[in-house]
Structure formats: C-alpha cells, structure tokens
Amino acid sequence: MRREGFELSISRPRVIFRDIDGVKHEPIEEVTIDVDDEFTGAVIEKITGPRRGDLIEMKPAGVGKTRIIAHVPSRGLIGYHGQFMTDTRGTGVLNRVFHAWAPHKGPIEGRRAGVLISMETGISVAYAMWKLEDRGHFFIGVQEPVYTGMIIGEHNRDNDLEVNPLKGKQLTNVRASGTDEAVRLTTPVKLSLEQSIAYIDDDELVEVTPKTVRMRKRFLDPNERKRQSRAG
C-alpha cells in the first residue's frame, strides 16, 4: 500500500455483541498477568475498576512476582496494553484468550481527556504552539502541516478545544530591548499506529498515509461536528 501511495482511515475497534435468549451478551476474555509485586495494586485497580473486570485468582509466581487471573470484557481491554506497560514500567507480561459470552456489563469509561483540534490549515508555528502549551501536550512538532479538524494534541481538561497552531507573533515597528522571550517547546509525544488506534474515541479516526500517521475528527467541519453531537 505504501508503494502504491494509498491512504486509509481507521476507526476505533468495536466489539461484536450477541443476543442470547433476548439478553444482550458481550465477549469476556480470561487475562493472565505476570507482574512485579510492587505493581500489583495498580494493575488490579485498572482492570477491576473502570474496565469492569472480575478478579479470579492471585498467587505468587516466583521471587517478587505475582500472577493475576481475571475475567475482563473485551471492550475494557481495548487500548489497555499501553496503560499496562506504563503502570508496570515495561516489566509486566499480559496474555489474553476468549473465555465466554456474558450479559452486558454496562458502560465502560473511555478516554478522560479531550483533544486539541486545529481550526486552520497550514504549517504549525513555534510561537503559536508555545502559547498553547498550557492547554495540554502536543502530538506534532514545529513546521509540520496541519489541517482543519486534525487532532494535534491532548487537552488538559475533558472537553475538546479548537486551537490555532498557525498564529504568529504580531509584529510592530517598535522594538524594546528584552521584550522578546525565547520560545522553548516541550518535546511532542509521537504515537505509533497501534497507540493511535488505542487512543482515539468513537468520533475520531486514524489517518494512515505512506509517510505519516495522524489523528483527526470524523467530521472535519466544526459545524458538522456540533450537529452530529446534538443528533447523537
């Protein structure tokens, strides 16, 4: 596909449900986790709390190691691997296999943070991104092409925010010594294809091109996004 110059958009993975005897069922997976003892609490909290898993067994698995077996809805495991590696500092091992169909366990909390959305099309400017750094962290760097509706960062709050990464500094004919501040930007977080797919929400897409992987809103036009949110 890269050789032919194809591009594609990928949506968030979805779980297939079944109607069994008139009751909505969802797939449950048996998760086996080997982790250092010091990270056991964080792992159990994540899989049994917001991801609605059930702890089945916990036992020692060698010196300083613990084995955790849990039954977790497949929905709850979407996007969890990256969080798991962060919580265990890259030392944990997670294996999963289909276990059974079970009645729907209710809503599962998705991503808590909102995103920063570009409201203009052009090339990102250092001064504009520097001014926006207090709103969140970025997925793009300076002098990168952006377009309207593209996700360029994560918001500090739980709502989406439209920002202008192209706005340069207003220039005047008057210059006073010491008034210009040095622009120092935080290194952007670059997400891989797998991380991007795990990160996006239902109203977002991952855009894969021969050279880049970037995230965008499903509807690029802000007015269309508002209409769809009201309809939803």
C-alpha positions as CSV (number, residue, x, y, z in Angstrom):
1,M,0.0,0.0,0.0
2,R,2.9,2.3,0.7
3,R,4.4,1.6,-2.7
4,E,1.2,2.4,-4.4
5,G,0.6,5.6,-2.4
6,F,-2.7,4.5,-0.8
7,E,-4.1,6.2,2.2
8,L,-6.8,4.9,4.6
9,S,-8.7,6.0,7.7
10,I,-9.1,3.6,10.7
11,S,-11.9,3.9,13.2
12,R,-11.9,2.8,16.9
13,P,-12.2,-1.1,17.2
14,R,-15.6,-2.3,18.1
15,V,-16.8,-5.4,19.9
16,I,-19.4,-7.7,18.4
17,F,-22.4,-8.3,20.7
18,R,-24.8,-11.3,20.7
19,D,-28.5,-11.5,21.6
20,I,-28.9,-14.7,23.7
21,D,-32.4,-15.5,24.9
22,G,-33.4,-11.9,24.5
23,V,-30.5,-10.6,26.6
24,K,-27.5,-8.6,25.2
25,H,-24.3,-10.5,25.7
26,E,-20.7,-9.5,25.2
27,P,-17.4,-11.4,24.9
28,I,-15.4,-11.9,28.1
29,E,-11.6,-12.7,28.0
30,E,-9.5,-14.5,30.5
31,V,-6.5,-12.3,31.2
32,T,-3.3,-13.8,32.8
33,I,-0.9,-11.2,34.0
34,D,2.6,-11.8,35.5
35,V,3.8,-8.7,37.2
36,D,6.2,-7.5,39.9
37,D,4.7,-7.4,43.4
38,E,5.0,-3.6,43.6
39,F,2.8,-3.0,40.6
40,T,0.0,-5.5,41.6
41,G,-2.2,-2.9,43.2
42,A,-2.2,-0.6,40.2
43,V,-3.0,-3.4,37.7
44,I,-5.9,-4.8,39.8
45,E,-7.3,-1.3,40.3
46,K,-7.3,-0.7,36.5
47,I,-8.8,-4.0,35.4
48,T,-11.5,-4.4,38.1
49,G,-12.5,-0.7,38.4
50,P,-13.2,1.3,35.2
51,R,-12.8,-1.8,32.9
52,R,-15.3,-3.9,34.8
53,G,-13.2,-7.0,35.2
54,D,-13.6,-9.7,37.9
55,L,-10.5,-10.9,39.8
56,I,-10.5,-14.7,39.7
57,E,-7.1,-15.6,41.2
58,M,-4.0,-14.0,42.5
59,K,-1.0,-16.1,43.6
60,P,2.9,-15.8,43.9
61,A,4.7,-16.6,40.6
62,G,8.3,-16.7,41.8
63,V,10.5,-14.3,43.7
64,G,9.0,-10.9,43.7
65,K,6.4,-11.8,41.1
66,T,2.6,-12.2,41.2
67,R,0.3,-13.9,38.8
68,I,-3.2,-12.3,38.4
69,I,-6.0,-14.1,36.6
70,A,-9.1,-12.0,35.8
71,H,-12.2,-12.1,33.5
72,V,-12.5,-8.8,31.7
73,P,-14.9,-7.7,28.9
74,S,-13.2,-7.3,25.5
75,R,-14.4,-3.7,25.4
76,G,-12.4,-3.0,28.6
77,L,-9.1,-4.3,27.1
78,I,-9.2,-2.0,24.0
79,G,-6.4,0.4,24.5
80,Y,-5.3,-1.1,27.8
81,H,-1.9,-2.5,26.7
82,G,-0.2,0.8,26.6
83,Q,-1.5,1.8,30.0
84,F,-0.5,-1.6,31.3
85,M,3.1,-1.2,30.1
86,T,3.2,2.3,31.7
87,D,1.9,1.0,35.1
88,T,4.4,-1.9,35.2
89,R,7.3,0.1,33.8
90,G,7.6,-2.3,30.9
91,T,8.1,-5.4,33.1
92,G,4.6,-6.9,33.0
93,V,3.5,-9.8,30.8
94,L,-0.1,-10.0,29.7
95,N,-1.8,-12.9,27.9
96,R,-5.5,-13.0,26.9
97,V,-7.8,-15.6,25.5
98,F,-11.6,-15.8,24.8
99,H,-13.4,-17.1,27.9
100,A,-17.2,-16.9,27.4
101,W,-20.2,-14.8,26.5
102,A,-21.7,-12.9,29.4
103,P,-24.5,-10.4,29.9
104,H,-23.6,-6.8,29.0
105,K,-21.8,-5.2,32.0
106,G,-22.8,-1.7,31.3
107,P,-20.9,1.4,30.1
108,I,-17.1,1.4,30.3
109,E,-15.4,4.7,30.8
110,G,-13.3,5.8,27.8
111,R,-10.6,8.3,27.4
112,R,-11.0,11.0,30.1
113,A,-9.1,13.8,28.4
114,G,-10.3,15.9,25.5
115,V,-8.2,16.8,22.4
116,L,-6.7,19.9,20.8
117,I,-8.1,20.3,17.3
118,S,-6.6,22.5,14.6
119,M,-9.0,25.2,13.4
120,E,-6.8,26.2,10.4
121,T,-4.9,24.6,7.6
122,G,-1.2,25.4,7.1
123,I,2.2,24.9,8.7
124,S,2.5,24.9,12.5
125,V,4.3,27.8,14.1
126,A,6.6,27.7,17.1
127,Y,5.2,30.9,18.7
128,A,1.6,29.7,18.4
129,M,2.3,26.3,19.9
130,W,4.4,27.9,22.7
131,K,1.3,30.0,23.7
132,L,-0.9,26.9,23.7
133,E,1.4,24.7,25.8
134,D,-0.6,25.5,29.0
135,R,-3.7,23.9,27.4
136,G,-2.1,20.4,27.0
137,H,0.6,18.5,25.3
138,F,1.1,18.1,21.5
139,F,1.4,15.2,19.1
140,I,3.0,17.3,16.4
141,G,6.2,19.4,16.2
142,V,7.0,22.8,14.7
143,Q,6.8,23.3,10.9
144,E,4.5,20.4,10.4
145,P,1.5,20.5,8.0
146,V,-1.9,20.6,9.8
147,Y,-5.4,20.9,8.5
148,T,-8.8,21.8,9.9
149,G,-10.2,19.0,12.1
150,M,-6.8,17.4,12.7
151,I,-6.0,16.3,16.3
152,I,-2.7,18.0,17.2
153,G,-2.6,17.3,21.0
154,E,-4.4,16.3,24.2
155,H,-6.3,18.8,26.2
156,N,-5.7,19.2,29.9
157,R,-9.5,19.0,30.5
158,D,-12.2,16.6,29.5
159,N,-13.6,18.7,26.6
160,D,-12.3,19.1,23.1
161,L,-10.8,22.5,22.3
162,E,-10.2,24.1,18.9
163,V,-6.9,26.0,18.6
164,N,-4.9,27.8,16.0
165,P,-1.4,26.5,15.7
166,L,-0.6,28.8,12.8
167,K,-0.9,32.2,14.6
168,G,2.4,34.0,14.5
169,K,3.6,36.9,16.7
170,Q,2.1,40.3,15.9
171,L,5.0,42.4,14.6
172,T,5.3,46.2,15.1
173,N,7.8,48.8,14.1
174,V,8.7,49.4,17.8
175,R,11.2,47.1,19.5
176,A,12.4,47.4,23.1
177,S,15.4,45.5,24.4
178,G,14.5,42.5,26.5
179,T,10.8,42.3,25.4
180,D,11.2,39.2,23.2
181,E,11.0,35.9,25.1
182,A,12.8,32.7,24.0
183,V,10.5,30.1,22.6
184,R,11.2,26.7,24.3
185,L,8.8,23.9,23.4
186,T,8.2,20.7,25.1
187,T,9.1,17.6,23.0
188,P,5.9,16.3,21.3
189,V,4.5,12.9,22.1
190,K,4.7,10.8,18.9
191,L,2.2,8.0,18.8
192,S,2.7,4.8,16.8
193,L,-0.1,3.3,14.7
194,E,-1.2,0.9,17.4
195,Q,-1.1,3.6,20.1
196,S,-3.1,6.0,17.9
197,I,-5.8,3.3,17.3
198,A,-6.0,2.7,21.1
199,Y,-6.2,6.4,21.8
200,I,-9.0,7.6,19.5
201,D,-12.6,7.9,20.5
202,D,-15.7,6.8,18.6
203,D,-16.0,10.2,16.8
204,E,-12.3,10.1,15.7
205,L,-10.2,8.4,13.0
206,V,-6.6,7.5,12.5
207,E,-5.4,8.6,9.1
208,V,-2.6,6.4,7.7
209,T,-0.6,7.7,4.7
210,P,2.6,6.4,3.1
211,K,4.7,8.8,5.2
212,T,2.7,9.7,8.3
213,V,0.2,8.5,10.9
214,R,-2.1,11.2,12.3
215,M,-5.4,11.5,14.1
216,R,-8.4,13.5,13.0
217,K,-12.1,14.1,13.9
218,R,-14.5,12.0,11.8
219,F,-16.2,15.2,10.7
220,L,-13.6,17.9,9.9
221,D,-16.1,20.8,9.8
222,P,-16.7,22.2,13.3
223,N,-20.4,23.0,12.5
224,E,-20.9,19.4,11.3
225,R,-19.4,18.1,14.5
226,K,-21.8,20.2,16.5
227,R,-24.8,18.9,14.5
228,Q,-23.7,15.3,14.9
229,S,-23.1,15.7,18.6
230,R,-26.6,17.1,19.1
231,A,-28.1,14.3,16.9
232,G,-26.3,11.7,19.0
